[in-house]
Amino acid sequence: MLSARSPSRAWLAVGAWMALTVILSTFPVDAIQPSVPDADKLGHAAVYGVLALLCARAWHRHGSSQAAAIERAMALVLVFGALME
């Protein structure tokens, strides 16, 4: 069983969030149009922000320094976001 502070468990959360992002991105959202201006941009920022936090936590648990974990997380999220678009 994976412990709560396990690097594998942290990466599992990253993979699950990425899979959820891919699944939700494949459905059209024309029927769900909130009245908030720029809701799409806010949604993207929230989804990729959570992914960045999960990635940074996983890298940090894997042994990277905090600064390196943040840099690696940002790089991974940028690549993932570019591939999703």
Beta strands, then each sheet from edge to edge (+ up, - down):
end
